[in-house]
């Protein structure tokens, strides 16, 4: 868990540093950073999809995942509930165009959804190798500083989310060992990349995809592989 703790701390440190510099950054510069984060989200999302799509053995699964997950998220009104929560946590911020809810959703996706953030805690649990997590921590330090320079101190709330996310993968790896299939990680990376790209569209003002409502899509591949595993056991009987 050492790498996860370091990763969590880097997000807090980066958020504090970026928010502190925010007061010294001109509004037009903040707009440039805002656009840069939107373009970066698009690039990271498309990169994940293009990287893992050729490896997918279930090319339709990500489509079903997005459809089913988005429908469930909309029915639960995750975006509305999250906005209400953020409004209670958010401090006064007079920066034009600031939207902490959008910043947090983008940050959480960037921090949590990716090969390093998923494979990192698994390698830490199974091999004691913290390399992926420490690499991810370095990237998140820079990303959190840039995001906080646009959205403010509230971006630090993404840190406990990352800790719970990576901690969950760590505990799963400790309990279940090597049974987590590579195919599952591949499918989750495709769906996650799509969500990151969707958040980029929202930041750039092209289209508000309500990315938070789409988050349940990440769990559809998990359910699919669980059902597939149970079906295989029943078939052997």
C-alpha positions, 0 to 999 in steps of 0.5 A, a space after each residue: 500500500 506504500 505506493 497508493 499512500 504516496 499517490 494519494 499524497 501527491 494529489 493533495 500536494 499538487 492540488 494545494 500547490 496548484 490552487 495556491 498559484 491560481 490567485 496569481 494566474 490571470 483569468 485568460 491564462 486559466 482559460 488556456 489551462 482549462 482548454 489544455 485539460 480538455 484537449 489532454 483528456 481527449 488525447 488520454 481517452 483516445 489513446 487508451 481506447 486505441 491501445 486496448 481495442 485491438 486486444 479486446 476479445 469482446 468488441 461489443 462489450 464496451 458498447 453494452 457497458 456504456 449503454 447499460 451503465 449510462 442508463 443506470 447512472 441516469 436513473 440514479 441521477 448520479 450527476 445531480 447528486 454529485 453536484 449537490 454534494 460538491 455545492 456543500 463542499 465547495 468554497 467561494 470561488 469567483 473565477 469565471 466558468 469554474 465548475 468544481 463538479 466537472 473538475 472533480 469528475 474529470 480528475 477522478 477519471 484521470 487519476 483512477 481509470 488507467 493501466 497504472 492505477 489498476 495494475 499498480 495496486 495489483 503488482 504491489 499486492 502480488 509482487 511487492 512492486 511499487 514501480 507502477 504506482 510511483 510512476 502514476 504518482 508522479 503523473 498525478 502530481 502534475 495533473 492535480 496541480 494543473 486541475 487545481 489551478 483551474 478549479 481550486 482547492 476542492 480538487 483535493 477531494 479526489 485524493 480519498 477517492 483514489 485511495 479507496 479505488 486503488 485500495 479496493 484493487 489491492 485488497 482484491 489482488 490479496 484475496 483472489 491472487 492471479 485470477 483477475 483476468 487480463 481481458 477484464 483489465 482490457 475491457 475496463 481500460 476501453 470503457 475508462 478511456 471513453 469516459 475520459 474522452 467524454 469528460 474532455 468534450 465537456 471541458 471544451 464545451 462541445 457537449 456535456 455528456 454527464 460523465 458521472 452518470 456514465 460511471 456505472 459503465 465501468 462495473 458492467 465488464 466486472 459483472 460480465 466476467 463474474 457471470 462468465 466465471 460462474 457459468 464456467 463453474 456450472 458447466 463443469 458440473 
